[in-house]
Amino acid sequence: MSHTIEQLRCHEIPNRVQFVSGNGGLNKAIVTTPDSTAEIYLHGAHVTGFQKNGEPPLLFMSAKSLFAAGRAIRGGVPICFPWFGSREGLPAHGFARITEWKLMATSALPDGGVSVHFQLPEKAGGANPFRGKAEFTVTVNDALTLELQVMNTSAEPLIFEECLHAYFSVGDINDVSITGLKGVTYLDKTENNARKLENGGNIRIVSETDRVYLDTTGAVEISDSKLRRTIRVEKSSSASTVVWNPWIAKSKAMTDFGDEEFHRMVCVEAGNVGQNQVTLAPGKASAVKVGLSSMSLK
């Protein structure tokens, strides 16, 4: 299923939502509110931009990102679903981020914001279809709110992982600290999933970092002294938080990521992965929600 710009026109909202052909000829929505702007590709229902008026962009996008059918976009907020990480012979992080989602509706909100609603096509996954229904809602105002809803429409229990893989733009990774995870157990994927305890109140990124923090539902803040702002990641129905920066060697090994771009980004991701995966009984539903906001440091 592929939308044409003409088919999308009926969902445009004057001065709020416009549909255009984006990079690689992929269709995207440009959202404008009194407080901010955003852009969302239908490919992956992927938010590739959010910027509050008068602030730098909140989200990081790689200048080397591919924009092509069957390929993931590098940056913004990919939807990792219905699994997280690699599976032999299958797309890394699931098929949701490389599938064109169906646009269901756009709405103008009373506060001046905009909501955009997507649905994962039933045939998504091809030979490995998802036995349920997934919908994704993006709400744009002075913050960015993302909600992934999953319903089990099958007769059997449904087991899946999910992660909203947010890439944040920072001035320099050396000037960044992350708080909100002290005392939380995590798996260190750079050391073969060694189980560790986060002792520090302020996490600094000084080498390749790939951690899955377990059984944690609290908000996380990213303090950026160079851009003089704090980014806040609030979440609900999410028991996992992932922190990632590829650092030097991995950056050079990725064809869709610049060698030096690790300096200007950090991922703090909300979801349910590994031991926090979701099991839904037939007829049941779940929703993971994340709110991304920022405030200037005085």
Steps between C-alpha positions, in 0.01 A plus 500: 500500500633839404335838534519767232518868590157541340354234730651675801361845416168426672692474829665842468406773747558860382796659681544182705564186290640476147611191306797515268744268327806475724847348469519201268152581372346376827189686614507703819280725708618847599330607823487860620364618835522834683782349711693272267553321169537129428531261209383140480568251220235240420791259450525354849255763636837654573529839673809657343476849645365696795605852587355748746494860384827672592681177593739268315345179362412250772564194283824396330499386137807353332609684186574156355159349571346295223146575388396192304239226503611210716767705680483663843533877542799590723396750767177653625279242673495156335235256624672174598222238482401218535849407616808689619854427386608246241335175395666271253356536151258775608519883501685647798261661752196354323315595184295799626773755427543383138127477419284779362225554757143587408398855584168484684430859609637842584337731752543856619490516880339774715843607634627566146679169479461226242446125526591257219375141517651201316428129472745220418371319187362152564741341251805659665772246568435295187573137580522591870178697549408655832193329646349817635431864429739791558419870491726800558399852598730804479391814685686824435475818712763647733613140553501183291281214622515154340271207577520146361182298559493125442190278501498120495237407241606134492384202704844440654718701741707761316862559606699795365764763575462872428726803523466864393864551404540879545821663373561834673708785365770626739769766470787264591471158664789596732278771651199274563385323817200269542304471825207292623653151487697481824457166677357328190633164375604495136636265236824625343482388136861610442605230750286207382194612699686510832254586777602815688362752746494872414673664794538848357242773527650671195581271209772625266562349157876441458509190274264281298184474710221248444299434815155359568377626839246256644188538712513878497198722434634839606578807292853561369663838439784591264689811610689670218725780621613597147147554362394617846189287524356197675309236305244302699380152404180405683332167437210279600452124466872471428722284721822529295722797420778465243802736488715487185790680336711316238822693575800484262543149356133418454432840341767428240352155435147630425444604139197716588666692784779759485837417656484799734124522558516316832618831650161659434250236608385265772213253502273463802229253406178401673349156455460143617781269390673181611367387836252791486339376177120520483263202508142583399211261550248467213282809474727710723687820412803693623643846435850633555517879509791743510506878542806687374547856618775754560575806707778753487767500769537833676 
